[in-house]
């Protein structure tokens, strides 16, 4: 599951449980900040990122990529 929503006038939030998207963000999107990490039984389940408003298109593109995998 991958979701994107507006946080305020400067940021969007992106939440993902998709490991491939987590790897892409770590490799290519250095300006995405981790807001929260979600664990279940000591295993990483999902990450929530804070995305600058200028990267809105990138965030929504990552959401679409998750849908087709």
mmCIF file of the N, C-alpha and C atoms, coordinates in Angstrom:
data_MODEL
# 
_entry.id   MODEL 
# 
loop_
_atom_site.group_PDB 
_atom_site.id 
_atom_site.type_symbol 
_atom_site.label_atom_id 
_atom_site.label_alt_id 
_atom_site.label_comp_id 
_atom_site.label_asym_id 
_atom_site.label_entity_id 
_atom_site.label_seq_id 
_atom_site.pdbx_PDB_ins_code 
_atom_site.Cartn_x 
_atom_site.Cartn_y 
_atom_site.Cartn_z 
_atom_site.occupancy 
_atom_site.B_iso_or_equiv 
_atom_site.pdbx_formal_charge 
_atom_site.auth_seq_id 
_atom_site.auth_comp_id 
_atom_site.auth_asym_id 
_atom_site.auth_atom_id 
_atom_site.pdbx_PDB_model_num 
ATOM 1   N N  . UNK A 1 1  ? 0.847  -1.178 0.000   1.00 0.00 ? 1  UNK A N  1 
ATOM 2   C CA . UNK A 1 1  ? 0.000  0.000  0.000   1.00 0.00 ? 1  UNK A CA 1 
ATOM 3   C C  . UNK A 1 1  ? 0.887  1.235  0.000   1.00 0.00 ? 1  UNK A C  1 
ATOM 4   N N  . UNK A 1 2  ? 0.556  2.181  -0.835  1.00 0.00 ? 2  UNK A N  1 
ATOM 5   C CA . UNK A 1 2  ? 1.274  3.452  -0.901  1.00 0.00 ? 2  UNK A CA 1 
ATOM 6   C C  . UNK A 1 2  ? 0.238  4.565  -0.986  1.00 0.00 ? 2  UNK A C  1 
ATOM 7   N N  . UNK A 1 3  ? 0.378  5.561  -0.122  1.00 0.00 ? 3  UNK A N  1 
ATOM 8   C CA . UNK A 1 3  ? -0.555 6.685  -0.077  1.00 0.00 ? 3  UNK A CA 1 
ATOM 9   C C  . UNK A 1 3  ? 0.212  8.000  -0.060  1.00 0.00 ? 3  UNK A C  1 
ATOM 10  N N  . UNK A 1 4  ? -0.382 9.042  -0.635  1.00 0.00 ? 4  UNK A N  1 
ATOM 11  C CA . UNK A 1 4  ? 0.188  10.389 -0.630  1.00 0.00 ? 4  UNK A CA 1 
ATOM 12  C C  . UNK A 1 4  ? -0.899 11.358 -0.203  1.00 0.00 ? 4  UNK A C  1 
ATOM 13  N N  . UNK A 1 5  ? -0.553 12.297 0.682   1.00 0.00 ? 5  UNK A N  1 
ATOM 14  C CA . UNK A 1 5  ? -1.513 13.326 1.083   1.00 0.00 ? 5  UNK A CA 1 
ATOM 15  C C  . UNK A 1 5  ? -0.761 14.601 1.447   1.00 0.00 ? 5  UNK A C  1 
ATOM 16  N N  . UNK A 1 6  ? -1.486 15.717 1.433   1.00 0.00 ? 6  UNK A N  1 
ATOM 17  C CA . UNK A 1 6  ? -0.890 17.022 1.704   1.00 0.00 ? 6  UNK A CA 1 
ATOM 18  C C  . UNK A 1 6  ? -0.769 17.224 3.207   1.00 0.00 ? 6  UNK A C  1 
ATOM 19  N N  . UNK A 1 7  ? 0.422  17.626 3.649   1.00 0.00 ? 7  UNK A N  1 
ATOM 20  C CA . UNK A 1 7  ? 0.672  17.862 5.062   1.00 0.00 ? 7  UNK A CA 1 
ATOM 21  C C  . UNK A 1 7  ? 0.394  19.319 5.421   1.00 0.00 ? 7  UNK A C  1 
ATOM 22  N N  . UNK A 1 8  ? 1.020  20.224 4.716   1.00 0.00 ? 8  UNK A N  1 
ATOM 23  C CA . UNK A 1 8  ? 0.781  21.655 4.891   1.00 0.00 ? 8  UNK A CA 1 
ATOM 24  C C  . UNK A 1 8  ? 1.161  22.349 3.576   1.00 0.00 ? 8  UNK A C  1 
ATOM 25  N N  . UNK A 1 9  ? 1.420  23.664 3.615   1.00 0.00 ? 9  UNK A N  1 
ATOM 26  C CA . UNK A 1 9  ? 1.720  24.397 2.384   1.00 0.00 ? 9  UNK A CA 1 
ATOM 27  C C  . UNK A 1 9  ? 3.112  24.117 1.834   1.00 0.00 ? 9  UNK A C  1 
ATOM 28  N N  . UNK A 1 10 ? 3.954  23.426 2.594   1.00 0.00 ? 10 UNK A N  1 
ATOM 29  C CA . UNK A 1 10 ? 5.326  23.191 2.155   1.00 0.00 ? 10 UNK A CA 1 
ATOM 30  C C  . UNK A 1 10 ? 5.654  21.720 1.921   1.00 0.00 ? 10 UNK A C  1 
ATOM 31  N N  . UNK A 1 11 ? 4.817  20.815 2.416   1.00 0.00 ? 11 UNK A N  1 
ATOM 32  C CA . UNK A 1 11 ? 5.161  19.399 2.360   1.00 0.00 ? 11 UNK A CA 1 
ATOM 33  C C  . UNK A 1 11 ? 3.972  18.503 2.029   1.00 0.00 ? 11 UNK A C  1 
ATOM 34  N N  . UNK A 1 12 ? 4.292  17.368 1.451   1.00 0.00 ? 12 UNK A N  1 
ATOM 35  C CA . UNK A 1 12 ? 3.361  16.255 1.276   1.00 0.00 ? 12 UNK A CA 1 
ATOM 36  C C  . UNK A 1 12 ? 3.881  15.093 2.114   1.00 0.00 ? 12 UNK A C  1 
ATOM 37  N N  . UNK A 1 13 ? 3.022  14.158 2.433   1.00 0.00 ? 13 UNK A N  1 
ATOM 38  C CA . UNK A 1 13 ? 3.418  12.927 3.121   1.00 0.00 ? 13 UNK A CA 1 
ATOM 39  C C  . UNK A 1 13 ? 3.253  11.767 2.158   1.00 0.00 ? 13 UNK A C  1 
ATOM 40  N N  . UNK A 1 14 ? 4.190  10.831 2.228   1.00 0.00 ? 14 UNK A N  1 
ATOM 41  C CA . UNK A 1 14 ? 4.116  9.613  1.434   1.00 0.00 ? 14 UNK A CA 1 
ATOM 42  C C  . UNK A 1 14 ? 4.327  8.456  2.389   1.00 0.00 ? 14 UNK A C  1 
ATOM 43  N N  . UNK A 1 15 ? 3.355  7.543  2.441   1.00 0.00 ? 15 UNK A N  1 
ATOM 44  C CA . UNK A 1 15 ? 3.465  6.341  3.266   1.00 0.00 ? 15 UNK A CA 1 
ATOM 45  C C  . UNK A 1 15 ? 3.524  5.146  2.333   1.00 0.00 ? 15 UNK A C  1 
ATOM 46  N N  . UNK A 1 16 ? 4.483  4.264  2.561   1.00 0.00 ? 16 UNK A N  1 
ATOM 47  C CA . UNK A 1 16 ? 4.588  3.077  1.726   1.00 0.00 ? 16 UNK A CA 1 
ATOM 48  C C  . UNK A 1 16 ? 4.957  1.849  2.538   1.00 0.00 ? 16 UNK A C  1 
ATOM 49  N N  . UNK A 1 17 ? 4.437  0.723  2.089   1.00 0.00 ? 17 UNK A N  1 
ATOM 50  C CA . UNK A 1 17 ? 4.807  -0.580 2.646   1.00 0.00 ? 17 UNK A CA 1 
ATOM 51  C C  . UNK A 1 17 ? 5.586  -1.381 1.606   1.00 0.00 ? 17 UNK A C  1 
ATOM 52  N N  . UNK A 1 18 ? 5.803  -0.799 0.441   1.00 0.00 ? 18 UNK A N  1 
ATOM 53  C CA . UNK A 1 18 ? 6.466  -1.462 -0.680  1.00 0.00 ? 18 UNK A CA 1 
ATOM 54  C C  . UNK A 1 18 ? 7.986  -1.325 -0.540  1.00 0.00 ? 18 UNK A C  1 
ATOM 55  N N  . UNK A 1 19 ? 8.686  -2.442 -0.439  1.00 0.00 ? 19 UNK A N  1 
ATOM 56  C CA . UNK A 1 19 ? 10.144 -2.446 -0.262  1.00 0.00 ? 19 UNK A CA 1 
ATOM 57  C C  . UNK A 1 19 ? 10.870 -1.836 -1.458  1.00 0.00 ? 19 UNK A C  1 
ATOM 58  N N  . UNK A 1 20 ? 10.366 -2.055 -2.663  1.00 0.00 ? 20 UNK A N  1 
ATOM 59  C CA . UNK A 1 20 ? 10.996 -1.506 -3.851  1.00 0.00 ? 20 UNK A CA 1 
ATOM 60  C C  . UNK A 1 20 ? 10.965 0.023  -3.827  1.00 0.00 ? 20 UNK A C  1 
ATOM 61  N N  . UNK A 1 21 ? 9.848  0.588  -3.419  1.00 0.00 ? 21 UNK A N  1 
ATOM 62  C CA . UNK A 1 21 ? 9.739  2.045  -3.335  1.00 0.00 ? 21 UNK A CA 1 
ATOM 63  C C  . UNK A 1 21 ? 10.651 2.583  -2.243  1.00 0.00 ? 21 UNK A C  1 
ATOM 64  N N  . UNK A 1 22 ? 10.756 1.881  -1.118  1.00 0.00 ? 22 UNK A N  1 
ATOM 65  C CA . UNK A 1 22 ? 11.671 2.310  -0.055  1.00 0.00 ? 22 UNK A CA 1 
ATOM 66  C C  . UNK A 1 22 ? 13.102 2.366  -0.573  1.00 0.00 ? 22 UNK A C  1 
ATOM 67  N N  . UNK A 1 23 ? 13.503 1.367  -1.363  1.00 0.00 ? 23 UNK A N  1 
ATOM 68  C CA . UNK A 1 23 ? 14.854 1.340  -1.943  1.00 0.00 ? 23 UNK A CA 1 
ATOM 69  C C  . UNK A 1 23 ? 15.052 2.470  -2.940  1.00 0.00 ? 23 UNK A C  1 
ATOM 70  N N  . UNK A 1 24 ? 14.044 2.732  -3.775  1.00 0.00 ? 24 UNK A N  1 
ATOM 71  C CA . UNK A 1 24 ? 14.140 3.827  -4.746  1.00 0.00 ? 24 UNK A CA 1 
ATOM 72  C C  . UNK A 1 24 ? 14.315 5.173  -4.045  1.00 0.00 ? 24 UNK A C  1 
ATOM 73  N N  . UNK A 1 25 ? 13.527 5.388  -3.000  1.00 0.00 ? 25 UNK A N  1 
ATOM 74  C CA . UNK A 1 25 ? 13.607 6.654  -2.269  1.00 0.00 ? 25 UNK A CA 1 
ATOM 75  C C  . UNK A 1 25 ? 14.980 6.801  -1.631  1.00 0.00 ? 25 UNK A C  1 
ATOM 76  N N  . UNK A 1 26 ? 15.478 5.748  -1.029  1.00 0.00 ? 26 UNK A N  1 
ATOM 77  C CA . UNK A 1 26 ? 16.798 5.801  -0.390  1.00 0.00 ? 26 UNK A CA 1 
ATOM 78  C C  . UNK A 1 26 ? 17.895 6.097  -1.410  1.00 0.00 ? 26 UNK A C  1 
ATOM 79  N N  . UNK A 1 27 ? 17.745 5.564  -2.616  1.00 0.00 ? 27 UNK A N  1 
ATOM 80  C CA . UNK A 1 27 ? 18.785 5.723  -3.627  1.00 0.00 ? 27 UNK A CA 1 
ATOM 81  C C  . UNK A 1 27 ? 18.694 7.036  -4.390  1.00 0.00 ? 27 UNK A C  1 
ATOM 82  N N  . UNK A 1 28 ? 17.494 7.430  -4.807  1.00 0.00 ? 28 UNK A N  1 
ATOM 83  C CA . UNK A 1 28 ? 17.341 8.557  -5.719  1.00 0.00 ? 28 UNK A CA 1 
ATOM 84  C C  . UNK A 1 28 ? 16.796 9.842  -5.103  1.00 0.00 ? 28 UNK A C  1 
ATOM 85  N N  . UNK A 1 29 ? 16.060 9.766  -4.026  1.00 0.00 ? 29 UNK A N  1 
ATOM 86  C CA . UNK A 1 29 ? 15.374 10.946 -3.482  1.00 0.00 ? 29 UNK A CA 1 
ATOM 87  C C  . UNK A 1 29 ? 15.941 11.291 -2.107  1.00 0.00 ? 29 UNK A C  1 
ATOM 88  N N  . UNK A 1 30 ? 17.098 11.911 -2.088  1.00 0.00 ? 30 UNK A N  1 
ATOM 89  C CA . UNK A 1 30 ? 17.780 12.239 -0.829  1.00 0.00 ? 30 UNK A CA 1 
ATOM 90  C C  . UNK A 1 30 ? 17.049 13.320 -0.024  1.00 0.00 ? 30 UNK A C  1 
ATOM 91  N N  . UNK A 1 31 ? 16.169 14.084 -0.673  1.00 0.00 ? 31 UNK A N  1 
ATOM 92  C CA . UNK A 1 31 ? 15.460 15.150 0.036   1.00 0.00 ? 31 UNK A CA 1 
ATOM 93  C C  . UNK A 1 31 ? 14.144 14.684 0.670   1.00 0.00 ? 31 UNK A C  1 
ATOM 94  N N  . UNK A 1 32 ? 13.785 13.411 0.536   1.00 0.00 ? 32 UNK A N  1 
ATOM 95  C CA . UNK A 1 32 ? 12.622 12.857 1.233   1.00 0.00 ? 32 UNK A CA 1 
ATOM 96  C C  . UNK A 1 32 ? 13.073 12.514 2.652   1.00 0.00 ? 32 UNK A C  1 
ATOM 97  N N  . UNK A 1 33 ? 12.451 13.124 3.649   1.00 0.00 ? 33 UNK A N  1 
ATOM 98  C CA . UNK A 1 33 ? 12.824 12.885 5.050   1.00 0.00 ? 33 UNK A CA 1 
ATOM 99  C C  . UNK A 1 33 ? 11.904 11.833 5.668   1.00 0.00 ? 33 UNK A C  1 
ATOM 100 N N  . UNK A 1 34 ? 12.474 10.963 6.469   1.00 0.00 ? 34 UNK A N  1 
ATOM 101 C CA . UNK A 1 34 ? 11.671 9.948  7.163   1.00 0.00 ? 34 UNK A CA 1 
ATOM 102 C C  . UNK A 1 34 ? 10.976 10.604 8.350   1.00 0.00 ? 34 UNK A C  1 
ATOM 103 N N  . UNK A 1 35 ? 9.653  10.493 8.389   1.00 0.00 ? 35 UNK A N  1 
ATOM 104 C CA . UNK A 1 35 ? 8.871  11.016 9.510   1.00 0.00 ? 35 UNK A CA 1 
ATOM 105 C C  . UNK A 1 35 ? 8.638  9.924  10.545  1.00 0.00 ? 35 UNK A C  1 
ATOM 106 N N  . UNK A 1 36 ? 8.341  8.712  10.070  1.00 0.00 ? 36 UNK A N  1 
ATOM 107 C CA . UNK A 1 36 ? 8.032  7.612  10.984  1.00 0.00 ? 36 UNK A CA 1 
ATOM 108 C C  . UNK A 1 36 ? 8.347  6.281  10.317  1.00 0.00 ? 36 UNK A C  1 
ATOM 109 N N  . UNK A 1 37 ? 8.704  5.321  11.148  1.00 0.00 ? 37 UNK A N  1 
ATOM 110 C CA . UNK A 1 37 ? 8.908  3.949  10.699  1.00 0.00 ? 37 UNK A CA 1 
ATOM 111 C C  . UNK A 1 37 ? 7.959  3.067  11.490  1.00 0.00 ? 37 UNK A C  1 
ATOM 112 N N  . UNK A 1 38 ? 7.295  2.163  10.811  1.00 0.00 ? 38 UNK A N  1 
ATOM 113 C CA . UNK A 1 38 ? 6.303  1.308  11.452  1.00 0.00 ? 38 UNK A CA 1 
ATOM 114 C C  . UNK A 1 38 ? 6.811  -0.128 11.491  1.00 0.00 ? 38 UNK A C  1 
ATOM 115 N N  . UNK A 1 39 ? 6.763  -0.729 12.681  1.00 0.00 ? 39 UNK A N  1 
ATOM 116 C CA . UNK A 1 39 ? 7.248  -2.086 12.893  1.00 0.00 ? 39 UNK A CA 1 
ATOM 117 C C  . UNK A 1 39 ? 6.128  -2.969 13.423  1.00 0.00 ? 39 UNK A C  1 
ATOM 118 N N  . UNK A 1 40 ? 6.207  -4.246 13.068  1.00 0.00 ? 40 UNK A N  1 
ATOM 119 C CA . UNK A 1 40 ? 5.292  -5.241 13.614  1.00 0.00 ? 40 UNK A CA 1 
ATOM 120 C C  . UNK A 1 40 ? 6.140  -6.462 13.945  1.00 0.00 ? 40 UNK A C  1 
ATOM 121 N N  . UNK A 1 41 ? 6.170  -6.834 15.202  1.00 0.00 ? 41 UNK A N  1 
ATOM 122 C CA . UNK A 1 41 ? 7.002  -7.937 15.679  1.00 0.00 ? 41 UNK A CA 1 
ATOM 123 C C  . UNK A 1 41 ? 8.466  -7.728 15.289  1.00 0.00 ? 41 UNK A C  1 
ATOM 124 N N  . UNK A 1 42 ? 8.967  -6.515 15.501  1.00 0.00 ? 42 UNK A N  1 
ATOM 125 C CA . UNK A 1 42 ? 10.358 -6.130 15.219  1.00 0.00 ? 42 UNK A CA 1 
ATOM 126 C C  . UNK A 1 42 ? 10.740 -6.233 13.743  1.00 0.00 ? 42 UNK A C  1 
ATOM 127 N N  . UNK A 1 43 ? 9.781  -6.233 12.852  1.00 0.00 ? 43 UNK A N  1 
ATOM 128 C CA . UNK A 1 43 ? 10.045 -6.252 11.418  1.00 0.00 ? 43 UNK A CA 1 
ATOM 129 C C  . UNK A 1 43 ? 9.473  -4.974 10.809  1.00 0.00 ? 43 UNK A C  1 
ATOM 130 N N  . UNK A 1 44 ? 10.258 -4.310 9.969   1.00 0.00 ? 44 UNK A N  1 
ATOM 131 C CA . UNK A 1 44 ? 9.811  -3.072 9.332   1.00 0.00 ? 44 UNK A CA 1 
ATOM 132 C C  . UNK A 1 44 ? 8.634  -3.354 8.411   1.00 0.00 ? 44 UNK A C  1 
ATOM 133 N N  . UNK A 1 45 ? 7.544  -2.623 8.639   1.00 0.00 ? 45 UNK A N  1 
ATOM 134 C CA . UNK A 1 45 ? 6.331  -2.811 7.848   1.00 0.00 ? 45 UNK A CA 1 
ATOM 135 C C  . UNK A 1 45 ? 6.150  -1.669 6.855   1.00 0.00 ? 45 UNK A C  1 
ATOM 136 N N  . UNK A 1 46 ? 6.388  -0.432 7.291   1.00 0.00 ? 46 UNK A N  1 
ATOM 137 C CA . UNK A 1 46 ? 6.175  0.723  6.425   1.00 0.00 ? 46 UNK A CA 1 
ATOM 138 C C  . UNK A 1 46 ? 6.973  1.922  6.885   1.00 0.00 ? 46 UNK A C  1 
ATOM 139 N N  . UNK A 1 47 ? 7.135  2.874  5.972   1.00 0.00 ? 47 UNK A N  1 
ATOM 140 C CA . UNK A 1 47 ? 7.837  4.123  6.284   1.00 0.00 ? 47 UNK A CA 1 
ATOM 141 C C  . UNK A 1 47 ? 6.985  5.279  5.785   1.00 0.00 ? 47 UNK A C  1 
ATOM 142 N N  . UNK A 1 48 ? 6.946  6.347  6.583   1.00 0.00 ? 48 UNK A N  1 
ATOM 143 C CA . UNK A 1 48 ? 6.255  7.572  6.205   1.00 0.00 ? 48 UNK A CA 1 
ATOM 144 C C  . UNK A 1 48 ? 7.311  8.645  5.959   1.00 0.00 ? 48 UNK A C  1 
ATOM 145 N N  . UNK A 1 49 ? 7.251  9.266  4.779   1.00 0.00 ? 49 UNK A N  1 
ATOM 146 C CA . UNK A 1 49 ? 8.221  10.283 4.380   1.00 0.00 ? 49 UNK A CA 1 
ATOM 147 C C  . UNK A 1 49 ? 7.584  11.656 4.312   1.00 0.00 ? 49 UNK A C  1 
ATOM 148 N N  . UNK A 1 50 ? 8.389  12.679 4.572   1.00 0.00 ? 50 UNK A N  1 
ATOM 149 C CA . UNK A 1 50 ? 7.989  14.069 4.391   1.00 0.00 ? 50 UNK A CA 1 
ATOM 150 C C  . UNK A 1 50 ? 8.622  14.535 3.084   1.00 0.00 ? 50 UNK A C  1 
ATOM 151 N N  . UNK A 1 51 ? 7.778  14.907 2.118   1.00 0.00 ? 51 UNK A N  1 
ATOM 152 C CA . UNK A 1 51 ? 8.219  15.229 0.764   1.00 0.00 ? 51 UNK A CA 1 
ATOM 153 C C  . UNK A 1 51 ? 8.063  16.728 0.516   1.00 0.00 ? 51 UNK A C  1 
ATOM 154 N N  . UNK A 1 52 ? 9.117  17.410 0.057   1.00 0.00 ? 52 UNK A N  1 
ATOM 155 C CA . UNK A 1 52 ? 8.982  18.836 -0.272  1.00 0.00 ? 52 UNK A CA 1 
ATOM 156 C C  . UNK A 1 52 ? 7.954  19.048 -1.380  1.00 0.00 ? 52 UNK A C  1 
ATOM 157 N N  . UNK A 1 53 ? 7.285  20.182 -1.341  1.00 0.00 ? 53 UNK A N  1 
ATOM 158 C CA . UNK A 1 53 ? 6.215  20.490 -2.295  1.00 0.00 ? 53 UNK A CA 1 
ATOM 159 C C  . UNK A 1 53 ? 6.727  20.439 -3.732  1.00 0.00 ? 53 UNK A C  1 
ATOM 160 N N  . UNK A 1 54 ? 8.002  20.772 -3.947  1.00 0.00 ? 54 UNK A N  1 
ATOM 161 C CA . UNK A 1 54 ? 8.556  20.765 -5.306  1.00 0.00 ? 54 UNK A CA 1 
ATOM 162 C C  . UNK A 1 54 ? 8.696  19.338 -5.854  1.00 0.00 ? 54 UNK A C  1 
ATOM 163 N N  . UNK A 1 55 ? 8.606  18.310 -4.999  1.00 0.00 ? 55 UNK A N  1 
ATOM 164 C CA . UNK A 1 55 ? 8.709  16.911 -5.410  1.00 0.00 ? 55 UNK A CA 1 
ATOM 165 C C  . UNK A 1 55 ? 7.355  16.211 -5.446  1.00 0.00 ? 55 UNK A C  1 
ATOM 166 N N  . UNK A 1 56 ? 6.275  16.991 -5.511  1.00 0.00 ? 56 UNK A N  1 
ATOM 167 C CA . UNK A 1 56 ? 4.918  16.442 -5.520  1.00 0.00 ? 56 UNK A CA 1 
ATOM 168 C C  . UNK A 1 56 ? 4.724  15.435 -6.651  1.00 0.00 ? 56 UNK A C  1 
ATOM 169 N N  . UNK A 1 57 ? 5.179  15.770 -7.847  1.00 0.00 ? 57 UNK A N  1 
ATOM 170 C CA . UNK A 1 57 ? 5.016  14.865 -9.001  1.00 0.00 ? 57 UNK A CA 1 
ATOM 171 C C  . UNK A 1 57 ? 5.744  13.548 -8.771  1.00 0.00 ? 57 UNK A C  1 
ATOM 172 N N  . UNK A 1 58 ? 6.920  13.623 -8.185  1.00 0.00 ? 58 UNK A N  1 
ATOM 173 C CA . UNK A 1 58 ? 7.690  12.411 -7.904  1.00 0.00 ? 58 UNK A CA 1 
ATOM 174 C C  . UNK A 1 58 ? 6.942  11.507 -6.929  1.00 0.00 ? 58 UNK A C  1 
ATOM 175 N N  . UNK A 1 59 ? 6.350  12.106 -5.906  1.00 0.00 ? 59 UNK A N  1 
ATOM 176 C CA . UNK A 1 59 ? 5.613  11.335 -4.905  1.00 0.00 ? 59 UNK A CA 1 
ATOM 177 C C  . UNK A 1 59 ? 4.416  10.626 -5.543  1.00 0.00 ? 59 UNK A C  1 
ATOM 178 N N  . UNK A 1 60 ? 3.668  11.338 -6.373  1.00 0.00 ? 60 UNK A N  1 
ATOM 179 C CA . UNK A 1 60 ? 2.507  10.724 -7.008  1.00 0.00 ? 60 UNK A CA 1 
ATOM 180 C C  . UNK A 1 60 ? 2.934  9.679  -8.048  1.00 0.00 ? 60 UNK A C  1 
ATOM 181 N N  . UNK A 1 61 ? 4.071  9.900  -8.691  1.00 0.00 ? 61 UNK A N  1 
ATOM 182 C CA . UNK A 1 61 ? 4.586  8.892  -9.628  1.00 0.00 ? 61 UNK A CA 1 
ATOM 183 C C  . UNK A 1 61 ? 4.952  7.609  -8.883  1.00 0.00 ? 61 UNK A C  1 
ATOM 184 N N  . UNK A 1 62 ? 5.585  7.730  -7.731  1.00 0.00 ? 62 UNK A N  1 
ATOM 185 C CA . UNK A 1 62 ? 5.925  6.548  -6.931  1.00 0.00 ? 62 UNK A CA 1 
ATOM 186 C C  . UNK A 1 62 ? 4.678  5.803  -6.488  1.00 0.00 ? 62 UNK A C  1 
ATOM 187 N N  . UNK A 1 63 ? 3.616  6.539  -6.210  1.00 0.00 ? 63 UNK A N  1 
ATOM 188 C CA . UNK A 1 63 ? 2.350  5.892  -5.824  1.00 0.00 ? 63 UNK A CA 1 
ATOM 189 C C  . UNK A 1 63 ? 1.805  5.058  -6.981  1.00 0.00 ? 63 UNK A C  1 
ATOM 190 N N  . UNK A 1 64 ? 1.892  5.589  -8.205  1.00 0.00 ? 64 UNK A N  1 
ATOM 191 C CA . UNK A 1 64 ? 1.415  4.857  -9.375  1.00 0.00 ? 64 UNK A CA 1 
ATOM 192 C C  . UNK A 1 64 ? 2.274  3.628  -9.639  1.00 0.00 ? 64 UNK A C  1 
ATOM 193 N N  . UNK A 1 65 ? 3.569  3.740  -9.449  1.00 0.00 ? 65 UNK A N  1 
ATOM 194 C CA . UNK A 1 65 ? 4.480  2.611  -9.650  1.00 0.00 ? 65 UNK A CA 1 
ATOM 195 C C  . UNK A 1 65 ? 4.092  1.473  -8.718  1.00 0.00 ? 65 UNK A C  1 
ATOM 196 N N  . UNK A 1 66 ? 3.725  1.790  -7.491  1.00 0.00 ? 66 UNK A N  1 
ATOM 197 C CA . UNK A 1 66 ? 3.358  0.775  -6.501  1.00 0.00 ? 66 UNK A CA 1 
ATOM 198 C C  . UNK A 1 66 ? 2.106  0.027  -6.924  1.00 0.00 ? 66 UNK A C  1 
ATOM 199 N N  . UNK A 1 67 ? 1.190  0.690  -7.603  1.00 0.00 ? 67 UNK A N  1 
ATOM 200 C CA . UNK A 1 67 ? -0.074 0.073  -7.999  1.00 0.00 ? 67 UNK A CA 1 
ATOM 201 C C  . UNK A 1 67 ? 0.121  -1.046 -9.008  1.00 0.00 ? 67 UNK A C  1 
ATOM 202 N N  . UNK A 1 68 ? 1.140  -0.917 -9.854  1.00 0.00 ? 68 UNK A N  1 
ATOM 203 C CA . UNK A 1 68 ? 1.339  -1.872 -10.938 1.00 0.00 ? 68 UNK A CA 1 
ATOM 204 C C  . UNK A 1 68 ? 2.266  -3.021 -10.582 1.00 0.00 ? 68 UNK A C  1 
ATOM 205 N N  . UNK A 1 69 ? 2.770  -3.056 -9.368  1.00 0.00 ? 69 UNK A N  1 
ATOM 206 C CA . UNK A 1 69 ? 3.687  -4.120 -8.985  1.00 0.00 ? 69 UNK A CA 1 
ATOM 207 C C  . UNK A 1 69 ? 2.979  -5.199 -8.223  1.00 0.00 ? 69 UNK A C  1 
# 
